[in-house]
Amino acid sequence: PRPSEDIEQHQLLHVLPDFDFDRQVPLVLDVVNRHRYSVEHFEALKGRGVVGHLAQFVAAAQLVESFDRSLHDDQGRRGLDARLRRLSGETGGVLDEIIGHKRWAKHVARVRDIVVHGLETSELLTRDVRSIQVATDILLLLFEARLLVEFGFDTSTAKALIERRITYWEIKANIIQNYGHLEEISRR
């Protein structure tokens, strides 16, 4: 694998001028310290330290699951789909709006199980990566939206910050265009 590269500002759904430095810098530093494992996972994914669609997807699932665990002390008793739904609720449901329903969490969790456990259907994912790309986009969008809330933005401000970035519109278009592939593979 290649070493991590610096994350470019255009790769993020938020930019430095979005922050009220006097109020938020101490909070951001605290968040980074409390969620260091997740932040480092995110850096590896965005900094190109994780190569390949399947590896990126598994790393994104680990990122979101570990972030939820560090936010909520429920002793790991929740499945991935429940964690995704909880994080989505804490972000104002930005993904529910894009996809048009709340079943996406179940589909992402099912595909994660297919990949992680090497189920028979996993062979299909090596030939057609669209469902994996969509699932990765969903997970990273969810993480970044929830991270903004953790940084002190309310859900409507976090959503507005995300939506004004061109990267968001590219991600949204990919999710809308290819979500059917994710749904189909999750039902096998």
C-alpha positions in Angstrom: 0.0 0.0 0.0 1.0 3.6 -0.7 1.7 5.8 2.3 -1.0 8.3 3.3 -1.1 11.6 1.5 -2.3 14.8 3.0 -6.0 15.4 2.7 -6.8 18.2 0.3 -9.5 20.7 1.3 -11.6 19.9 -1.7 -11.9 16.2 -0.5 -13.8 17.3 2.6 -17.5 18.3 3.0 -16.4 21.2 5.3 -13.8 23.9 5.0 -11.8 25.9 7.6 -13.7 29.1 7.1 -16.9 27.3 8.3 -15.6 27.3 11.8 -15.9 29.9 14.6 -12.4 29.4 15.8 -12.8 31.1 19.2 -15.7 28.9 20.1 -15.0 25.7 18.2 -11.2 25.1 18.2 -11.2 23.8 21.8 -14.2 21.6 21.0 -12.6 20.3 17.8 -9.4 19.4 19.6 -11.4 17.6 22.3 -13.4 15.7 19.6 -10.2 14.7 17.8 -8.7 13.5 21.1 -11.8 11.5 22.1 -12.3 9.9 18.7 -8.7 9.6 17.6 -9.1 6.0 16.3 -12.0 7.1 14.0 -10.3 10.3 13.0 -7.1 8.4 12.0 -9.3 5.9 10.1 -10.9 8.8 8.2 -7.5 10.3 7.4 -6.3 7.0 6.0 -9.4 6.7 3.8 -9.3 10.3 2.6 -5.5 10.4 2.4 -5.4 7.4 0.0 -3.9 5.1 2.6 -6.5 2.5 1.8 -6.5 1.2 -1.7 -9.1 -0.8 -3.5 -12.9 -0.7 -3.4 -13.5 -3.6 -1.1 -10.8 -2.4 1.3 -12.2 1.1 1.3 -15.7 -0.1 2.0 -14.5 -2.3 4.9 -12.5 0.5 6.3 -15.4 2.9 6.0 -17.7 0.5 7.8 -15.1 0.1 10.6 -14.8 3.9 10.7 -18.5 4.5 11.2 -18.9 1.6 13.6 -16.0 2.7 15.8 -17.2 6.3 15.7 -20.6 5.3 16.9 -19.1 3.2 19.7 -16.9 6.1 20.9 -20.0 8.4 20.8 -22.3 6.0 22.7 -21.5 3.8 25.6 -23.7 0.8 24.8 -21.1 -1.9 25.1 -21.2 -3.0 21.5 -24.6 -4.5 21.7 -25.9 -2.9 18.4 -25.6 -4.2 14.9 -24.2 -2.0 12.2 -27.7 -1.2 10.8 -28.8 0.1 14.2 -25.7 2.2 14.5 -26.2 3.6 11.1 -29.8 4.5 11.8 -28.8 6.1 15.1 -26.0 8.2 13.5 -28.4 9.2 10.7 -30.9 10.4 13.2 -28.2 12.5 14.9 -27.5 14.2 11.6 -31.0 15.2 10.7 -31.5 12.3 8.3 -29.4 13.7 5.4 -29.1 10.2 3.8 -32.8 9.5 4.2 -33.5 12.6 2.1 -31.0 11.6 -0.6 -32.2 7.9 -0.9 -35.8 8.5 -0.1 -36.2 5.9 2.6 -34.6 4.5 5.8 -33.9 1.0 4.6 -30.5 2.0 3.3 -28.9 1.2 6.7 -30.1 -2.4 6.4 -28.7 -2.7 2.8 -25.3 -1.2 3.8 -25.0 -3.6 6.8 -26.0 -6.6 4.7 -23.4 -5.8 2.0 -20.8 -5.3 4.8 -21.6 -8.8 6.1 -21.3 -10.2 2.5 -17.8 -8.7 2.1 -16.4 -9.3 5.6 -17.6 -12.9 5.7 -16.8 -13.7 2.1 -20.3 -15.0 1.4 -20.9 -16.5 -2.1 -22.3 -13.2 -3.3 -19.0 -11.4 -2.6 -17.6 -12.7 -5.9 -20.0 -10.5 -7.7 -18.6 -7.5 -5.9 -15.2 -8.0 -7.4 -16.6 -7.7 -10.9 -19.2 -4.9 -10.4 -18.0 -2.4 -7.7 -20.9 0.1 -8.0 -22.7 -1.2 -4.9 -19.5 -1.0 -2.9 -18.8 2.5 -4.1 -22.3 3.6 -3.2 -22.0 2.0 0.3 -18.6 3.7 0.8 -20.0 7.1 -0.2 -23.0 6.6 2.2 -20.7 5.7 5.1 -18.2 8.5 4.5 -21.0 11.1 4.1 -22.7 9.9 7.3 -19.4 10.1 9.2 -18.5 13.6 8.0 -22.1 14.9 8.7 -22.0 13.4 12.2 -18.5 14.7 12.8 -19.7 18.2 12.0 -22.5 17.9 14.6 -19.9 16.7 17.1 -17.8 19.8 16.2 -20.7 21.9 17.5 -22.8 22.6 14.4 -26.5 22.0 14.7 -27.9 19.5 12.2 -29.3 22.1 9.8 -26.1 24.0 9.7 -24.1 20.8 9.2 -26.4 19.9 6.3 -26.1 23.3 4.8 -22.3 23.2 5.0 -22.2 19.9 3.3 -24.7 20.7 0.6 -22.8 23.8 -0.6 -19.7 21.8 -1.5 -19.4 20.4 -5.1 -18.1 17.1 -3.6 -21.5 16.6 -2.0 -23.3 16.9 -5.2 -21.0 14.4 -6.9 -21.5 11.9 -4.0 -25.3 12.5 -4.1 -25.4 11.9 -7.8 -23.5 8.6 -7.4 -25.7 7.4 -4.6 -28.9 8.2 -6.6 -27.6 6.7 -9.8 -26.2 3.5 -8.3 -28.2 2.8 -5.2 -30.2 0.1 -7.0 -27.1 -2.0 -7.3 -26.5 -1.8 -3.5 -30.1 -2.7 -2.8 -30.0 -5.6 -5.3 -26.8 -7.2 -3.9 -28.1 -6.8 -0.4 -31.1 -9.0 -1.2 -29.1 -11.9 -2.5 
